[in-house]
Amino acid sequence: MRRARRRAKDALVIGLLAAGGFAMPAVADELSDQTPPSHFYFYSGVDVARDTSYGWAGAAWAPFGPMDREGFRLRAQAGIARRHLLQ
């Protein structure tokens, strides 16, 4: 029973992390030339294998210019991992 609950929690966390990448609509075609340049970048991902799983999320900030140009960046990332021991 505990194992089933743990797997359900893992699946929920992985699903939420994966859904974060799809939650934002694609609006690239709708952007006009008057849109200010973006200084922020957010990302997330999931890696699932037979006996391990890993989820991560992070953000980057370009304080002195847009993200699509070279320059100084500040980044932060966090993740969670689980190793499943086979018995």
Contacts in CASP RR format, 6 or more apart in sequence:
PFRMAT RR
TARGET T0000
AUTHOR 0000-0000-0000
METHOD contacts of the structure
MODEL  1
MRRARRRAKDALVIGLLAAGGFAMPAVADELSDQTPPSHFYFYSGVDVAR
DTSYGWAGAAWAPFGPMDREGFRLRAQAGIARRHLLQ
10 53 0 8 1.000
10 82 0 8 1.000
13 55 0 8 1.000
13 80 0 8 1.000
14 46 0 8 1.000
14 48 0 8 1.000
14 53 0 8 1.000
14 55 0 8 1.000
15 46 0 8 1.000
17 44 0 8 1.000
17 45 0 8 1.000
17 46 0 8 1.000
17 55 0 8 1.000
17 56 0 8 1.000
17 57 0 8 1.000
18 44 0 8 1.000
18 45 0 8 1.000
18 46 0 8 1.000
20 44 0 8 1.000
21 43 0 8 1.000
21 44 0 8 1.000
21 45 0 8 1.000
37 65 0 8 1.000
37 66 0 8 1.000
37 67 0 8 1.000
37 68 0 8 1.000
38 66 0 8 1.000
38 67 0 8 1.000
38 68 0 8 1.000
39 61 0 8 1.000
39 62 0 8 1.000
39 63 0 8 1.000
39 65 0 8 1.000
39 66 0 8 1.000
39 67 0 8 1.000
40 59 0 8 1.000
40 60 0 8 1.000
40 61 0 8 1.000
40 62 0 8 1.000
40 67 0 8 1.000
41 59 0 8 1.000
41 60 0 8 1.000
41 61 0 8 1.000
41 62 0 8 1.000
41 67 0 8 1.000
42 57 0 8 1.000
42 58 0 8 1.000
42 59 0 8 1.000
43 57 0 8 1.000
43 58 0 8 1.000
43 59 0 8 1.000
43 60 0 8 1.000
44 55 0 8 1.000
44 56 0 8 1.000
44 57 0 8 1.000
44 58 0 8 1.000
45 55 0 8 1.000
45 56 0 8 1.000
45 57 0 8 1.000
46 53 0 8 1.000
46 54 0 8 1.000
46 55 0 8 1.000
46 56 0 8 1.000
47 53 0 8 1.000
47 54 0 8 1.000
47 55 0 8 1.000
48 54 0 8 1.000
51 83 0 8 1.000
51 84 0 8 1.000
51 85 0 8 1.000
51 86 0 8 1.000
52 81 0 8 1.000
52 82 0 8 1.000
52 83 0 8 1.000
52 84 0 8 1.000
53 81 0 8 1.000
53 82 0 8 1.000
53 84 0 8 1.000
54 79 0 8 1.000
54 80 0 8 1.000
54 81 0 8 1.000
54 82 0 8 1.000
55 79 0 8 1.000
55 80 0 8 1.000
55 81 0 8 1.000
56 77 0 8 1.000
56 78 0 8 1.000
56 79 0 8 1.000
56 80 0 8 1.000
57 77 0 8 1.000
57 78 0 8 1.000
57 79 0 8 1.000
58 75 0 8 1.000
58 76 0 8 1.000
58 77 0 8 1.000
58 78 0 8 1.000
59 75 0 8 1.000
59 76 0 8 1.000
60 67 0 8 1.000
60 73 0 8 1.000
60 74 0 8 1.000
60 75 0 8 1.000
61 73 0 8 1.000
61 74 0 8 1.000
61 75 0 8 1.000
62 69 0 8 1.000
62 71 0 8 1.000
62 72 0 8 1.000
62 73 0 8 1.000
63 72 0 8 1.000
63 74 0 8 1.000
64 71 0 8 1.000
64 72 0 8 1.000
65 71 0 8 1.000
END
